[in-house]
Amino acid sequence: MARLTRDESQAITRERILQAAGDVVARDGYDGASVDRIADAAGYSKGAFYSNFSSKEDVLNRLLESHAGRDVIDLTAALEGLEKTDEIIDAVARWSDGRAAELKWGIIAIEFLRRARRDGSLSDRQRQPFIDQWRDVGNLLMSRLFPDGSRPIDPVDLGGMILDLTYGGISVFLEANSSGQMVRQILTVIVAAHDRQPSA
């Protein structure tokens, strides 16, 4: 078996640290997720952590940035080949339930942003991946639900509603209604309201 190059080895180290950071924050919360705990969970030394990331904030910011782009890719795949509105809405609802069940992403994002806001370090760099994610998900859903090009709701608002319900996390604990069921209701109402509008 061929030995890994230095770049390949470093990429594996970075990926393991990113994965461990997500798991530790989801388990212990932001304040409980020290660099020592993250490095230990990844199976590396603190020095290995700092040779790849400048701080706990840096690793979590990169983790969230990389995850944000995954939603659009996975949701696009889930909608592949679907044309009927009901099928599209059902697929988005199933995707939402699947993401919500992962639990950690919403916890990580909320903890990270709450902490940054509290200590006054919340920056546009930290906000922008979330806004981009909302807009991209909103635009994807608009293109699939309203192929005529109409825009009955701002894409950022639509994406924000869907992603907040998906990652807000409270519905998972309440078990009163799943995020997917709520997403289904919202999308159904928006489409129905649009369809009732008189043609220009």
N, C-alpha and C positions, 0 to 999 in steps of 0.2 A: 504494500500500500504506500502510495506517495506521501511524503511529509507535506504538511501544510506550509504555505509561505507565511511570512511574518504578517502580511496584510490579512490573509485568510484567518490566521489565528487570532488576530486582534478583532476582526469582525465577529468571530464566535464569542470572544470574551465580552465584547460590547453587548451582543444580543442576550447573553446569559445574565448580564448585569441589569439590562433593561427589564427582562422578564422577572428577575428577582425583585427589582424595585417595585414593580406593579403588585406582585404578590405580598410583599412586606407592608406596603401602604394600605392595601385592602384589608390585611389582617390586623395591623397595629395602629392604623391611622397615620396621618402625616407626621405628627409630633413624635410618635413612637418609632418611626422608620428612620433610624440613624444610618449613617454611611457604614458603620461597623456591621449592623444587622443586614443591610443590603448586600455588602460584600460577602459576608458569611453565608447567606442564603444562596448566593451565586456560586459559592465554592472558591472564592478568590480572596486575596489579601486586600487590605485597605489601599495599599500602594497600587495594586492593579486597578482598583476603582478610580483612583485619582489620575492614573495614566490615561484613562479613557473619558472621564467626566470631571468637571471642575468642582461640582458640589451636588448635594442631594437635589437641589432645585433644578440644576442643569439636567440631571438624568430624568427627572420626572417631566420636565418640559419637553425633552426629546421623545420620551415615551408617549406623551399625549399627542404631540405633533405627528408621530408615525401612525398612531391609532386613528386619528381624525380622517386621514385619507382612505383608510380601509373601509369605512362605512359606505362611501360612494361606490367603491369597487364591488363590494359584496352585495349592496342593494341593486346595483346595475345587473349583476349576475342573477339575482333572485327574480328580476323582472324580465329577463331574457325570454323572448318569444311570446310574451303575454300581450294581448291586445284588448280584451274585454275589461271594462272598468272594475267590475266585481273581482275578477281574477287579480288585477293589479293591487287593489286595496287589500285583498286577502294575503297576497304575498308580502306586502309591506307590514301587515299586522303580524304575520309569522316571523318575519325578520326582527321586528321590534321585540317580540316575546323572547326570541333567541338571544338577542343582545342583552336584554334586561336580566335574563337568567344568569349572565356572566357576573353580575354584581359589581365587580371591581372597577370597571371603567368609570361609572358614575361617581363612585366613592373617591377615586383618585382625582378626578377633575374637580369635584366640589371641594375636597380637602385642599388641593393645590391652590385653587383660585381664592378660596376663603382666607387661607394663610397669607397669600401675596397681598390681598386687599387689606388685611389687618395690619400687616407690617409696612404698608405703603409702597410695596415694590411691584404692584400689578402694572404691567406695561402693555403697550400695544402689541409687542411681540408675543406676549402670553395670550392676549385676547384674540388676535387675528386668526389663529388656526381654528378656533371655535366658530367665529363669524364666517370664515371661508367654508367650513363644514356645513353650517346651517344653510348658506346660500347654495352650495353645490347639491345638497340633498333636496332643497326646495326646487331648484332648477330641474333636477332629474324627475321629480314627481310631477312638476308642471308639464314637462314635455311628454310624459306618459299619460297623465290624466286629462290634459287639455291640448291634444295634438293640433288643434286649430290655431294655436299661438296665443290664445287669450290668457290673461293673467288676472284671475279673480282675487288673488291675494299675493302680497309681496313674497317672493321666494325665500327671503331671509326669515320672514315670519312663519311661513309654512315649515321650513326646515327646522326652525327653532322649536316649534310646537312638537313636531314628531320626535326630535332628538331629546328634548327635555322630558317628554313622557317616557321615552325609552330608557334614558340614563338617570332620570331623577331618583329612581330606586325605591321610592316609598311604596309604590303599588305592589312590589314583590313581597314586602313585609306584611302589608295589610290583607292581601289575598281577597280583597273585595272585588276587584276588577283588574285584569292584567293590562299592561301597557299596550299590548296589541289590540285588545278589545277597545280601549280608549282611542287609539290611533285609528282603528276602523271606523268608529263613530265620527270622529272629526273629519276624516277624508270623505266619508259618505255624505255628511252634511254640506261640506264645501262643494262637492260635485253636484248635489241636488240643488243647492242654491244657484249655482252657475247655470244649470240646465233650465231653471225656471225663469231666467232673465230673458226678456224679449229680444229677438234678433234685431240688429241695427239695420 
